[in-house]
Amino acid sequence: MSRIQFKHSYYDIISLYNLLEAWKEFVRGKRKRKDVQEFERNLMANIISLHHDLAQKIYKHRAYEAFRISDPKPRDIHKACVRDRLLHHALHRMLYPFFDRTFISDSSSCRLGKGTHKANERFYSFSNKVTKNHTKTAWVLKCDIRKFFASVDQATLIAILATYIPNKDIITLLAEIIGSFYSTGKGTGLPLGNLTSQLLVNVYMNEFDQFMKHKIKAEYYIRYADDFVIFSSDKILLQNTIPLIGRFLSDKLKLHLHPNKISIRTITSGIDYLGWVHFPDHRVLRTVTKRRMFKRLKTCNGNSEVVSSYLGLMSHGNTKKIKDQIQIEK
């Protein structure tokens, strides 16, 4: 299969101009952080040093700082140093516009103009189409991938990147960043904290998206990171699709479906997806999401930005009682 090719050179990516532009993007909202202030104190010298190491091809990614967050379940985050994160931004600002054109429209994670709101709107649109405006029974196959970020096979990812990027120096640089981290074993996993990881998992899963659209021919398919749904009026068809999906993920991407998170349900019974429970003519906020929201509101001391953000979220569903409660909490 012929693929479009990335035309920029290695030197386009590592140029002082691109590094400086990447810094402008990276530093937004971070100037009060100690590590950013230290880097900025000798900004030009640090950028020139990074550029030199890249130009001489002696750049090595440094170690990560590891910490854990609850979002809402515990997640291990690995934070790179400022120098490395600046390079991540420099790569992302060149690679993202190219790769984004190769993605299907219904891949919504970490993409400009997409996100959970767009994915949920698509869910509602597909629900209407498959149910013929709620006059027919429709089924939804919902799956996610076990230990998604931790299970990405780095060699497979680099091989996929090489089908799009003919420049070996760029591939070597990407391999250095990809190989700077491993989770369950050497050669496996991507760190949750890297900007590049957000793009790279979409490149990786685009292989699956293309399989779903062109081989499975799933017309009504949405993916957000490792969570995906397929709509159909035929339950048996969806049941027969599960082993095909599992085989492709295992054979081609070395990923596995989470066995406890595979379900086929009617839309009328309510589908829990991306923080909402979707019904044919409305959606309600998921209980866990609601609980997390009120916990945050109690600790934010009436911060107007936080309150406005949650009120904006509420506008996308049937949440009048919750909105009234938020106003009381405020």
C-alpha positions, -999 to 999 in steps of 0.1 A, spaced: 0 0 0 15 33 -11 14 61 15 19 98 13 54 108 23 66 134 48 86 160 28 104 180 55 140 173 61 158 165 94 172 200 94 138 216 90 129 200 124 161 208 143 165 243 129 169 272 154 138 287 139 117 256 146 131 252 181 124 289 189 88 286 176 84 254 196 96 272 227 69 299 222 42 271 222 58 251 250 62 280 274 26 292 274 11 289 309 44 274 323 65 304 330 60 301 368 74 266 369 109 264 384 124 241 358 111 263 330 124 294 346 159 278 350 159 268 313 147 303 302 174 320 322 199 310 295 174 304 268 194 310 237 224 291 250 202 262 259 185 261 225 218 265 207 232 236 228 202 214 219 205 224 182 242 215 182 236 181 197 209 174 172 230 187 142 260 166 153 236 136 159 248 131 194 215 140 211 204 116 239 171 118 257 174 122 294 157 104 323 121 109 333 106 121 365 79 97 375 48 105 396 12 92 400 -21 110 395 -57 99 399 -78 107 368 -100 92 382 -81 58 384 -44 59 393 -21 67 363 17 67 362 30 99 345 65 103 333 77 138 328 107 146 307 131 175 314 124 209 297 152 204 271 136 171 259 100 185 261 111 214 239 123 189 213 90 170 216 72 203 207 95 209 178 88 175 164 51 177 171 46 211 153 62 196 121 47 161 123 12 167 135 -1 186 105 12 159 82 -1 129 101 -35 145 110 -43 144 73 -39 106 72 -63 100 101 -100 91 97 -125 117 107 -139 97 136 -106 94 155 -111 121 181 -83 119 207 -57 146 209 -66 163 176 -74 200 169 -111 206 166 -119 171 178 -120 158 215 -147 142 236 -174 167 227 -170 159 189 -169 122 196 -201 124 217 -218 144 190 -208 118 165 -222 91 188 -256 109 189 -255 113 151 -247 76 145 -274 66 170 -300 85 150 -289 70 117 -287 33 128 -320 35 147 -337 53 118 -345 81 142 -354 57 170 -378 35 150 -354 5 148 -334 -15 173 -296 -7 172 -267 -24 189 -234 -9 200 -202 -29 204 -180 -12 229 -144 -22 236 -111 -9 249 -75 -21 249 -58 -35 279 -29 -13 292 -29 7 260 1 31 264 21 5 283 16 -21 255 26 -2 224 54 -22 207 81 3 199 97 -16 169 62 -19 153 56 18 158 90 28 143 83 5 113 49 22 108 66 57 110 92 46 84 64 39 59 56 76 60 90 92 67 117 83 42 144 104 61 165 80 82 178 108 104 142 117 115 134 81 121 166 77 142 156 107 163 121 94 168 135 60 177 157 77 204 127 94 219 105 63 217 132 41 232 139 66 260 111 49 280 98 14 285 71 0 308 66 -37 310 99 -45 293 125 -30 270 110 -21 237 74 -17 250 53 13 260 51 50 256 51 76 285 17 92 292 34 126 298 50 132 264 33 154 238 48 131 212 31 101 227 -3 116 220 5 119 183 24 85 181 -5 65 196 -28 80 169 -3 70 142 -1 35 157 -39 31 160 -45 46 126 -35 12 113 -64 -2 133 -88 26 121 -79 19 85 -86 -19 91 -119 -11 106 -130 12 78 -116 -7 48 -115 -44 58 -143 -46 84 -161 -18 65 -175 -5 98 -195 26 86 -205 37 121 -172 35 141 -157 60 166 -124 58 184 -112 79 212 -77 68 223 -82 31 232 -120 33 236 -140 25 205 -176 18 195 -193 3 165 -230 7 157 -251 -19 138 -286 -31 135 -272 -66 134 -261 -80 167 -247 -113 152 -225 -92 129 -210 -74 158 -204 -106 177 -186 -121 147 -165 -89 144 -149 -93 179 -125 -121 170 -115 -103 138 -107 -72 158 -88 -92 184 -67 -110 158 -57 -78 140 -47 -60 172 -27 -90 184 -10 -99 151 -3 -64 137 0 -42 168 7 -66 197 -23 -52 216 -51 -70 233 -87 -62 240 -96 -59 277 -117 -90 282 -139 -74 309 -146 -43 288 -163 -58 257 -200 -53 256 -228 -54 231 -259 -35 242 -289 -18 227 -289 20 226 -321 21 246 -304 3 275 -279 32 278 -243 32 265 -216 44 289 -190 63 267 -166 91 273 -181 103 306 -218 102 295 -244 75 295 -261 78 261 -298 70 254 -317 73 221 -329 109 228 -307 122 256 -276 116 276 -268 119 313 -236 124 331 -219 92 342 -221 88 380 -183 86 384 -178 117 364 -204 136 385 -188 125 417 -153 136 405 -167 169 394 -183 178 428 -151 167 446 -131 191 424 -157 219 430 -153 215 468 -115 220 466 -114 249 440 -129 275 463 -154 287 438 -128 293 411 -148 309 383 -128 292 355 -134 257 370 -171 265 375 -175 279 340 -157 248 326 -181 224 343 -211 245 333 -199 243 297 -196 205 300 -231 203 314 -245 221 284 -238 190 263 -263 168 281 -295 166 302 -281 181 334 -305 208 347 -305 194 382 -267 191 383 -263 227 369 -286 240 397 -265 221 422 -232 236 408 -247 271 412 -255 263 448 -220 249 454 -205 281 439 
